[in-house]
């Protein structure tokens, strides 16, 4: 079985590995708008993501992370509810969230299963290595800004509404 298909059964803040799943060193990838954070490198997952998504990892990650943070950090998300209740994340639920996020991103149906697994592995690796608090920092504020921008856009598009 290829490395990128192997998912941990369950991640908790105490059981996450101290090194990235790929065994590689960390790399700098944008996590929040205007900010790079040193994330664990996962070259195998990144290569799979690039092949399946048909775009560079960094541009895919910018889109995917918005969906992932919303689900993980804000009330109502599958992963948020699981973390609040159990203080752990199950890989099968991360894959479910990824499937929904990828569908929302308009990813080709044929590539979704492979991409969902690879993106979930990367996400769980990030959460396990930098912590959920760091991942979620500022997400509520960003979501409020996003909603405000959408409302303003809707008013400009349809001023009589």
N, C-alpha and C positions, 0 to 999 in steps of 0.2 A: 504494500500500500504506500502511495507517495506520502512524504512528510506532511504536505499541506492538507491532507485529508484527516489527519489524526487530530481529534479534538479532545480536550480534557473533559472528564465527566462532570466536574463541578469545580467552580472557583470560589474561594472565599478570600477575605483579606489576609487570612493567615496561611492559606495553602497555595497561593500563587507562586510560581517559580521565581527565583531571584535572578535568573538570566532569561533572555528572550527565548521563545520556543525554537527559533532557528539556531540559537547558540551564537548569533552574530552580535556585534557591538551595536550601540545605539546610533540613531541618525536623527537629524533635525527635520521635523515635518510640522507644518502648520496645524495647530489644534484649534485655536481660537482666532477670530478675525484679527489680522494685524500682528499676530504673535506666533513665533515658532517655539516649539517645546521639544526637548530632547526625548524622543520616543524610542522604544526598543526597536531595533531593526529586525526585519523578518524578510530577507531577500526572496525566499521561496514563495511566500504568500504575495509579496509585492509583484513578483514576476507573473504569477498566475493571474492576479488582478489585472495587470496590464494587458496580458493576452486576451482574457475573457472580456474585459471592458472595452478594449480597442483604443485606449487612451493612456497617457502617462499616469503613474500611480498618484502623483501629487494632485492632479486635477480630479481624478476619481475620488480621492480622499476628501477633498474640500466639499464635495457634494454629499458623500456618504456620511461624513462626520456630523453634518447638520441633523440628519435623520437619527443617527445613533445617539447623539447627545440629547435630542428631544425625547427619545424613548427612555433613555437611561436616567436622565436627570429631572424630568418634569413629571408631576403627578398625571396618572392616566396611562403611562407607558408600561408595556409588558415587563421590561427589565427593571424599571423603577419600582413597580409593585413587588416584584420578586426580591429586590435588594432591601426594600423597606421591611418586608416580612421576615426574610430568612438571612439577610446579610451575606448572600452568595448569589452567584449567577450560574445558571446551567447553560451549557453550550447549546443544547437543543433549542432553548428559548432565544439565545442570541442568533441562531440561524433563522428562526421564525421571524424575528425582528428584521434581520437582514433581507429576507425574502420580501417582506412588505416594503422596506426602504428601497430596494432595487426596483420593484414594480413601480413605485412612485417616481423613481428617477428615469423610467422609460428604458431600462436595459433590455436588450434582446432576450426573448424567452429561452432560447437555446443555451445561453450562457449563464442564466440565473443560478442554477444549482451550484455550479463550481464557484462562481463569484460569491455567492452567499456564504459558503463554507470558508473560503479564503479570507473574506472580509471579517467574518466572525472570529476566526482565529487571530487575526491582527487586532481587532477590537479587544478581545479578551486578554491578549498579551499586553496591550496598552494599559487596560484597567488593572491588571495584575502587577504591572511594573511601576506605574506612577500613582496609582490609587484613584478611587472613585471621586474623592473630594477634589483632586486636581483636575480630573476630567470634567466635573460638573461646575467648577468655579465659573461664575458669570453667565451660566446658561439661562437662568430665569430672566436676567436683564436683557440678554440678546433676543430671547423669545418675545419679550415685551416690545422691544424696538422693531422686530420683524412684523409683529401684528399691527403696530402703529403705522409702519410704512405701507402695509397692505391696505389698511383703512384709508390712508391718504391717497393712495393710488386709485382705489375704488371711487373715492369722491371726485377725483379729477376726471376719471373715465365716465362717470355717471353722476353729474352734479345734482340731479333732481332726486336721487335716491335718499 
